[in-house]
């Protein structure tokens, strides 16, 4: 394996514990549309693959025409309330502080781009990231590799020198397809079995374990 020079992180479920915020924003949107809402734990499966996926699966089959409107409502509300309850997972900040002295760091999220920028600014502003990228019209949600390739070009990095940390199958699929080292974290939205099934080469249960891999 080539020397790792860059570490790219997923955001929700990897760096930030945002499940309560994701649930609150989505349930607000569903209420606005007169649709059923979900308990927080249901968003473990609904979140992580982009806002379109979330509302496709959260809205009843006969209400799929509401998906575009749901995305509009969610995007506006999430910018104001997307990190109301969010916290960094234990051990994440000390890890980032160590890593930024030796590696280029970046974020690649399935959260909408503006909400991704806002979340990083609000909760991790003291860490220097070479790039922060979320979903947009030009950047489709993971596991589409376009965002990962964009980061490689922007940061002038070779995929084989990148470690990618994430908590969902989409993260592992993205890393594998691009040639990143896929590292699954168990404190996020999905199980270890799901992460391994979709390509994780390493599994860590606490942030500091990353230092033993790279």
C-alpha positions as CSV (number, residue, x, y, z in Angstrom):
1,X,0.0,0.0,0.0
2,X,1.3,3.5,-0.9
3,X,1.8,6.0,1.9
4,X,-1.4,7.7,2.9
5,X,-1.2,11.5,2.4
6,X,-4.9,12.4,2.6
7,X,-7.8,11.5,4.8
8,X,-11.3,12.1,3.6
9,X,-14.3,11.9,6.0
10,X,-18.0,11.4,5.6
11,X,-19.8,13.9,7.8
12,X,-23.1,12.7,9.3
13,X,-22.5,9.6,11.4
14,X,-18.7,9.8,11.0
15,X,-17.6,13.1,12.4
16,X,-20.8,14.5,13.7
17,X,-23.7,12.9,15.6
18,X,-26.5,14.5,13.7
19,X,-29.2,11.8,13.8
20,X,-31.5,13.9,16.0
21,X,-31.1,16.9,13.7
22,X,-31.7,14.8,10.6
23,X,-34.9,13.4,12.2
24,X,-36.1,16.8,13.4
25,X,-35.5,18.5,10.0
26,X,-37.1,15.6,8.0
27,X,-40.1,15.3,10.4
28,X,-40.6,19.1,10.1
29,X,-40.7,18.8,6.4
30,X,-43.1,15.8,6.5
31,X,-45.4,17.7,8.8
32,X,-45.4,20.7,6.5
33,X,-46.6,18.4,3.8
34,X,-49.2,16.7,5.9
35,X,-47.4,13.3,5.9
36,X,-46.6,10.8,8.6
37,X,-43.4,11.3,10.6
38,X,-40.9,8.8,12.0
39,X,-39.1,8.1,15.3
40,X,-35.4,9.2,15.4
41,X,-34.1,5.7,15.2
42,X,-35.8,5.1,11.8
43,X,-33.4,7.7,10.3
44,X,-30.5,5.3,10.9
45,X,-31.7,3.6,7.7
46,X,-33.3,6.6,5.9
47,X,-30.2,8.9,6.2
48,X,-26.9,8.6,4.6
49,X,-27.7,8.3,0.9
50,X,-28.8,11.8,0.1
51,X,-31.9,13.9,0.5
52,X,-33.6,12.5,-2.5
53,X,-33.3,9.0,-1.3
54,X,-34.5,10.0,2.2
55,X,-37.8,11.5,1.0
56,X,-38.3,8.8,-1.7
57,X,-38.4,6.3,1.2
58,X,-40.0,8.5,3.8
59,X,-43.0,9.5,1.7
60,X,-45.7,7.0,1.0
61,X,-45.7,5.5,-2.5
62,X,-48.8,7.4,-3.5
63,X,-47.1,10.7,-2.5
64,X,-43.9,10.5,-4.4
65,X,-44.9,13.6,-6.4
66,X,-44.1,15.5,-3.2
67,X,-40.4,14.6,-3.2
68,X,-39.2,17.8,-5.0
69,X,-41.2,20.0,-2.7
70,X,-39.9,18.1,0.4
71,X,-36.4,18.7,-0.8
72,X,-37.0,22.4,-1.1
73,X,-38.5,22.7,2.4
74,X,-35.8,20.6,3.9
75,X,-33.0,22.5,2.3
76,X,-34.2,25.8,3.7
77,X,-35.0,24.5,7.2
78,X,-31.8,22.5,7.4
79,X,-29.6,25.5,6.9
80,X,-31.1,27.1,10.0
81,X,-31.5,24.0,12.2
82,X,-29.3,21.3,10.8
83,X,-26.9,21.3,13.7
84,X,-29.1,22.4,16.6
85,X,-28.3,19.3,18.6
86,X,-25.3,18.0,16.7
87,X,-22.1,17.1,18.5
88,X,-18.8,15.7,17.5
89,X,-18.5,12.0,18.3
90,X,-16.2,11.3,21.3
91,X,-12.5,11.2,20.2
92,X,-13.1,12.9,16.8
93,X,-11.6,16.3,17.7
94,X,-8.4,14.9,19.2
95,X,-8.0,12.7,16.1
96,X,-8.5,15.6,13.7
97,X,-6.1,17.8,15.6
98,X,-3.4,15.1,15.3
99,X,-4.2,14.3,11.7
100,X,-4.1,17.9,10.4
101,X,-0.4,18.1,11.4
102,X,0.5,15.3,9.0
103,X,-2.2,14.8,6.4
104,X,-4.4,16.8,4.1
105,X,-8.0,16.5,5.4
106,X,-11.3,16.8,3.5
107,X,-15.0,16.1,3.9
108,X,-17.3,14.4,1.3
109,X,-20.9,14.3,2.5
110,X,-24.3,13.3,1.1
111,X,-25.7,16.3,2.9
112,X,-26.6,19.2,0.6
113,X,-23.5,21.2,-0.1
114,X,-24.6,24.5,1.7
115,X,-25.7,22.5,4.7
116,X,-22.4,20.6,4.7
117,X,-20.4,23.9,4.7
118,X,-22.6,25.3,7.5
119,X,-22.2,22.2,9.6
120,X,-18.4,22.1,9.3
121,X,-18.2,25.9,10.0
122,X,-20.5,25.5,13.1
123,X,-19.0,22.5,14.7
124,X,-15.4,22.0,13.3
125,X,-14.2,25.5,12.4
126,X,-10.9,25.0,14.2
127,X,-9.8,22.2,11.8
128,X,-8.2,23.1,8.5
129,X,-9.8,21.1,5.6
130,X,-8.4,21.2,2.2
131,X,-11.9,20.8,0.8
132,X,-15.5,20.4,2.1
133,X,-17.9,19.0,-0.4
134,X,-21.6,18.1,-0.2
135,X,-24.3,17.1,-2.7
136,X,-25.4,19.6,-5.4
137,X,-26.7,19.6,-8.9
138,X,-23.1,18.9,-10.1
139,X,-22.2,16.5,-7.4
140,X,-24.6,13.5,-7.1
141,X,-24.9,11.6,-3.8
142,X,-22.5,8.8,-3.0
143,X,-22.0,6.0,-4.1
144,X,-21.7,7.9,-7.3
145,X,-17.9,8.6,-7.5
146,X,-18.1,12.1,-9.1
147,X,-17.6,13.9,-5.8
148,X,-14.6,11.7,-4.9
149,X,-13.0,12.3,-8.3
150,X,-13.7,16.0,-7.9
151,X,-11.8,16.1,-4.6
152,X,-8.9,14.2,-6.2
153,X,-8.6,16.8,-8.9
154,X,-9.1,19.8,-6.5
155,X,-6.5,18.5,-4.0
156,X,-4.2,17.1,-6.6
157,X,-4.1,13.7,-4.9
158,X,-3.7,10.1,-6.0
159,X,-6.6,7.8,-5.0
160,X,-4.3,5.1,-3.7
161,X,-2.9,7.6,-1.2
162,X,-6.3,8.4,0.3
163,X,-7.9,6.8,3.4
164,X,-11.7,7.3,3.4
165,X,-13.7,7.0,6.6
166,X,-17.5,6.5,6.5
167,X,-20.4,4.8,8.3
168,X,-22.6,3.6,5.4
169,X,-22.5,1.2,2.6
170,X,-22.5,4.2,0.2
171,X,-19.3,5.4,1.7
172,X,-17.6,2.0,1.3
173,X,-18.8,1.6,-2.2
174,X,-17.5,5.1,-3.1
175,X,-14.1,4.5,-1.6
176,X,-13.8,1.1,-3.3
177,X,-14.8,2.3,-6.7
178,X,-12.4,5.2,-6.7
179,X,-9.5,3.4,-5.2
180,X,-9.4,4.9,-1.7
181,X,-8.7,2.8,1.3
182,X,-12.2,2.1,2.7
183,X,-12.4,2.4,6.5
184,X,-15.8,1.8,8.2
185,X,-16.7,3.3,11.5
186,X,-19.1,1.5,13.8
187,X,-20.4,4.5,15.8
188,X,-22.6,5.8,12.9
189,X,-25.7,4.8,11.0
190,X,-25.0,1.2,9.9
191,X,-23.7,-2.1,11.2
192,X,-20.2,-3.6,10.9
193,X,-21.7,-6.4,8.8
194,X,-23.1,-3.9,6.3
195,X,-19.9,-2.0,6.1
196,X,-17.8,-5.2,5.4
197,X,-20.4,-6.4,2.9
198,X,-19.9,-3.3,0.9
199,X,-16.2,-3.2,0.8
200,X,-14.7,-2.0,4.1
201,X,-11.0,-3.1,4.4
202,X,-10.8,-2.0,8.0
203,X,-13.3,-1.4,10.7
204,X,-12.7,0.9,13.7
205,X,-14.9,1.3,16.8
206,X,-13.1,4.4,18.1
207,X,-11.5,7.4,16.2
208,X,-8.0,6.9,17.6
209,X,-7.8,3.4,16.1
210,X,-7.4,5.1,12.7
211,X,-3.8,6.1,13.7
212,X,-2.9,2.4,13.9
213,X,-4.0,1.9,10.3
214,X,-2.5,4.8,8.4
